[in-house]
Amino acid sequence: MSSAEEEKPFFFFSTDETSAAGRKLNLAVRRIYLPISVLLESLCLPFVCWFFFCSVFMKMDPSDEQRSASSSSHVFVHNPHLDTMKDDILYHFSLGTKTHDLPAMFGDVKFVCVGGSPWRMKSFIEYIAAELAMEDPKSDYPNICAGTDRYAMYKVGPVLSVSHGMGIPSIAIMLHELIKLLHHARCTDVTIIRIGTSGGIGLEPGTVVVTKQSVDATFLPKFEQVILGKTVVRNTDLDRSLAEELLQCSKELNQFETVIGNTMCTLDFYEGQARLDGAFCAYTEKDKQDYLNRAREAGVCNIEMESSVFAAMCKLSGLRAAVVCVTLLDRLKGDQLSSSHDVLHNYQQRPQILVGSYIKKQLKAKLQRS
């Protein structure tokens, strides 16, 4: 190919520099092209410099490189004040960063199960220990929070079991300190599941509900908290894929009915849940039925008192979370629990069985991958 036939750049319009029209055209093109080329260089140069800086200098600290590689799996806290504290005292756990080696105690935790009753959470750790064959199921598991009477905490292998009491305020306090504990312990890839009891709406007693979304008493998927006199609204979405995995586990177990649906979280056990048997009641049976049916139409399958703040705080901290509750009665048919102790005990075991099966399945899959 001759020099005259060489491929011209896209901005070259005229080879006729001798004609006045050709000179004017090329001059106009240069006036447009040159500023554009300068602009592109000015935009690209900082990017190139930043890429060079990241690829060379930021690798000088191996811990930084490790954090960036797996940052999505860490437990996040959003509080700059924690960085200035020499000792973070987890008061309601009777633990602290200065008094306890949290990474050594909890660094291997991959699954956290929380529930209202201290007795139920000890029962769960005994059950999961037997299921995983990790420790002697007949041994006595000490309460890690023995220095306080607020909450109970038990651990076996990578599983942590913690009680949270009853209602939003109680579980919120526990979650603040639990999230900080997991953060200080440098835990990664943590899955947290609330196991508990609830009242069902249009479901047979004993049905297990895996929460799709936590809604408030007006059926909206939000959690409201007043901070510094202002109402802050937070999202209450839970991990959809985790819910589906739990549902699949239940199908494989084939021991009891399990559904995915919305869970209504209320501030009260009596009037807040449209019960007729509280100390005060200013509505009728028809009012109650109308309200519960509206809830059912909104996709609500069960009612409890902790899921909204649980979902909101887990989402903020980057924890993969689920709520698994058994229904003890159908609220459309009554308010009080009339089933026998043995029947209720059997119902209460179902979330433990399902979550235990899920944990066992996940650990087995991890072992096979390694």
KEZASE-635449 format. One record per residue (C-alpha): residue in three letters; y, x, z. Coordinates in steps of 0.05 Angstrom, whole numbers, m for minus. Each point is the difference from the previous one (the first is absolute). Layout:
! residues N
ALA	Y	X	Z
...
! end
This chain:
! residues 370
MET	0	0	0
SER	67	29	m21
SER	60	4	47
ALA	32	m57	m38
GLU	m62	m42	13
GLU	m7	16	74
GLU	m5	m61	45
LYS	69	m18	27
PRO	12	m24	71
PHE	8	m75	9
PHE	75	7	10
PHE	11	38	m66
PHE	28	m48	m51
SER	32	41	m56
THR	m15	66	m34
ASP	62	m5	m42
GLU	51	41	39
THR	41	9	m63
SER	21	m73	m6
ALA	53	m29	45
ALA	m45	m59	17
GLY	m57	46	21
ARG	44	42	44
LYS	29	m62	34
LEU	m69	m29	11
ASN	m28	63	31
LEU	62	9	43
ALA	m8	m72	26
VAL	m74	12	15
ARG	15	64	38
ARG	53	m35	41
ILE	m51	m52	21
TYR	m60	47	8
LEU	32	56	40
PRO	23	m42	59
ILE	m68	m34	2
SER	m36	67	1
VAL	45	25	57
LEU	m12	m64	39
LEU	m76	6	m9
GLU	2	72	24
SER	41	m19	61
LEU	m50	m54	18
CYS	m62	42	m12
LEU	24	63	36
PRO	0	m30	71
PHE	m68	m31	m12
VAL	m29	66	m23
CYS	31	36	61
TRP	m27	m53	48
PHE	m70	4	m31
PHE	1	76	7
PHE	23	m6	73
CYS	m54	m50	18
SER	m55	38	m35
VAL	18	67	31
PHE	38	m4	65
MET	m28	m64	29
LYS	m69	29	m4
MET	19	53	50
ASP	m17	m48	57
PRO	m74	m22	m7
SER	11	m57	49
ASP	55	m29	m44
GLU	m45	4	m61
GLN	m56	m35	38
ARG	47	m54	24
SER	26	m14	m70
ALA	m70	m3	m29
SER	m24	m52	50
SER	63	m32	26
SER	m21	m69	m21
SER	m59	1	48
HIS	39	21	62
VAL	24	m48	55
PHE	75	m6	m5
VAL	52	m11	54
HIS	71	m16	m19
ASN	39	27	59
PRO	42	64	m6
HIS	9	1	76
LEU	m73	18	10
ASP	12	68	m31
THR	48	19	55
MET	m47	m19	58
LYS	m36	56	36
ASP	m51	m50	27
ASP	m16	m68	m27
ILE	m29	m41	57
LEU	m45	m57	m23
TYR	12	m36	66
HIS	m45	m61	m9
PHE	m58	44	m21
SER	12	51	56
LEU	0	55	m53
GLY	52	49	m25
THR	11	57	m49
LYS	13	50	55
THR	m55	m21	48
HIS	m56	m13	m51
ASP	m25	36	m63
LEU	4	m61	m45
PRO	m25	35	m64
ALA	m62	24	37
MET	m12	m68	32
PHE	15	m45	m59
GLY	8	43	m63
ASP	m67	m23	m29
VAL	15	m75	5
LYS	m10	m38	m65
PHE	m10	m71	24
VAL	40	m37	54
CYS	m22	m68	24
VAL	47	m40	45
GLY	m12	m65	36
GLY	30	m40	57
SER	m53	8	55
PRO	m15	67	33
TRP	m71	m25	13
ARG	m9	m18	m74
MET	25	68	m23
LYS	m48	37	46
SER	m55	m45	m26
PHE	20	19	m71
ILE	m3	75	13
GLU	m69	m7	31
TYR	m22	m41	m61
ILE	28	49	m51
ALA	m30	60	36
ALA	m68	m32	m6
GLU	11	m19	m73
LEU	22	70	m19
ALA	m51	35	44
MET	54	48	22
GLU	m10	m3	75
ASP	m46	m30	51
PRO	15	m75	m3
LYS	m20	m6	73
SER	52	51	23
ASP	64	m21	35
TYR	61	10	m44
PRO	61	20	42
ASN	66	m36	m8
ILE	48	52	m29
CYS	58	m40	28
ALA	m29	m2	70
GLY	68	22	28
THR	30	m68	m17
ASP	m21	m72	6
ARG	37	m23	m62
TYR	m49	17	m56
ALA	m70	28	m7
MET	m21	52	m51
TYR	m69	26	m19
LYS	m25	50	m52
VAL	m65	19	m33
GLY	m1	48	m59
PRO	54	m20	m50
VAL	8	m70	29
LEU	55	m19	50
SER	m2	m67	36
VAL	63	m25	35
SER	19	m65	35
HIS	68	m31	m13
GLY	6	m59	47
MET	24	m68	m22
GLY	60	m17	m45
ILE	50	36	m43
PRO	38	38	55
SER	m63	29	30
ILE	m31	24	m66
ALA	68	26	m24
ILE	7	46	60
MET	m72	25	m9
LEU	11	12	m75
HIS	63	41	11
GLU	m39	48	44
LEU	m63	m2	m42
ILE	37	17	m64
LYS	35	57	36
LEU	m66	24	28
LEU	m32	2	m69
HIS	61	35	m28
HIS	1	53	55
ALA	m75	10	m8
ARG	11	13	m74
CYS	m51	m52	m20
THR	m10	m15	m75
ASP	m32	m55	m41
VAL	m1	m49	59
THR	m23	m72	m8
ILE	20	m48	56
ILE	m31	m69	10
ARG	18	m53	50
ILE	m61	m39	23
GLY	8	m64	40
THR	m5	m75	8
SER	40	m56	m29
GLY	4	m75	m12
GLY	m22	m22	m69
ILE	30	m53	m45
GLY	m52	m39	m38
LEU	m54	53	11
GLU	m66	m4	37
PRO	3	34	68
GLY	m29	70	m5
THR	30	13	m69
VAL	31	70	m6
VAL	68	4	m33
VAL	24	64	m32
THR	76	m6	m4
LYS	32	2	m69
GLN	70	m7	26
SER	30	m15	69
VAL	50	m57	0
ASP	46	m26	54
ALA	2	m71	28
THR	40	m23	m61
PHE	m55	29	m46
LEU	44	57	m25
PRO	m29	71	m7
LYS	49	36	46
PHE	9	28	69
GLU	69	m5	32
GLN	25	44	56
VAL	68	4	32
ILE	25	72	3
LEU	69	16	27
GLY	17	m74	m3
LYS	m18	m6	m73
THR	m61	m34	m30
VAL	m44	49	m40
VAL	m51	m30	m47
ARG	m63	40	m17
ASN	m56	m10	m50
THR	m68	m23	25
ASP	m45	17	m58
LEU	m68	31	16
ASP	m44	44	m43
ARG	m31	m46	m52
SER	m54	50	m22
LEU	m22	10	72
ALA	m6	m76	9
GLU	m44	m4	m62
GLU	m43	57	25
LEU	m10	m36	66
LEU	m18	m64	m36
GLN	m51	38	m41
CYS	m30	29	63
SER	m8	m71	28
LYS	m36	m22	m63
GLU	m48	58	7
LEU	m12	m17	73
ASN	m10	m74	m17
GLN	2	m19	74
PHE	61	m45	5
GLU	54	m33	m43
THR	60	45	m16
VAL	62	m20	m38
ILE	66	33	m20
GLY	62	m41	15
ASN	69	0	32
THR	6	5	76
MET	56	m34	37
CYS	28	41	57
THR	36	m39	54
LEU	41	18	62
ASP	m40	m46	45
PHE	m70	m28	12
TYR	20	m71	15
GLU	62	m33	m31
GLY	7	56	m51
GLN	m69	m18	m27
ALA	10	m76	4
ARG	m48	m10	58
LEU	2	m65	38
ASP	m28	28	66
GLY	57	45	25
ALA	45	m12	60
PHE	53	m27	m48
CYS	m8	m39	m65
ALA	52	m42	m35
TYR	m39	m17	m64
THR	m56	m47	m19
GLU	m70	10	m27
LYS	26	m20	m68
ASP	55	52	4
LYS	m52	52	16
GLN	m46	m20	m57
ASP	58	m1	m50
TYR	21	70	21
LEU	m70	30	m3
ASN	m13	m32	m67
ARG	64	29	m27
ALA	m23	68	25
ARG	m67	m10	m34
GLU	35	m18	m66
ALA	39	66	7
GLY	m65	38	1
VAL	m6	9	75
CYS	m72	6	23
ASN	10	19	73
ILE	51	8	56
GLU	9	57	50
MET	57	38	34
GLU	1	73	m23
SER	m10	8	m75
SER	72	m1	m23
VAL	26	59	40
PHE	m66	36	m11
ALA	7	m6	m76
ALA	74	19	1
MET	m8	62	43
CYS	m62	25	m36
LYS	35	m7	m67
LEU	60	39	25
SER	m44	57	25
GLY	m43	4	m63
LEU	m64	m23	35
ARG	m53	m37	m41
ALA	m8	m63	41
ALA	m40	m64	5
VAL	m7	m59	48
VAL	m69	m28	13
CYS	m4	m61	46
VAL	m54	m51	14
THR	19	m73	7
LEU	m23	m30	66
LEU	16	m72	m19
ASP	30	m44	m55
ARG	70	m18	24
LEU	0	m63	m44
LYS	m55	m26	46
GLY	25	21	68
ASP	39	48	44
GLN	m48	21	56
LEU	m60	45	m3
SER	m62	m40	18
SER	m55	45	m28
SER	m47	34	49
HIS	11	71	25
ASP	m59	25	m41
VAL	26	m32	m64
LEU	70	29	11
HIS	m29	68	15
ASN	m40	m2	m65
TYR	63	m18	m38
GLN	40	56	32
GLN	m53	51	m22
ARG	9	m17	m74
PRO	64	40	m14
GLN	m32	59	36
ILE	m63	m5	m43
LEU	41	m5	m65
VAL	47	57	17
GLY	m57	42	26
SER	m37	m10	m66
TYR	62	20	m39
ILE	10	64	40
LYS	m73	19	m6
LYS	3	m12	m75
GLN	63	43	m8
LEU	m27	58	40
LYS	m65	m2	m39
ALA	37	2	m66
LYS	43	58	24
LEU	m63	38	21
GLN	m31	m11	m69
ARG	63	25	m35
SER	0	64	41
! end
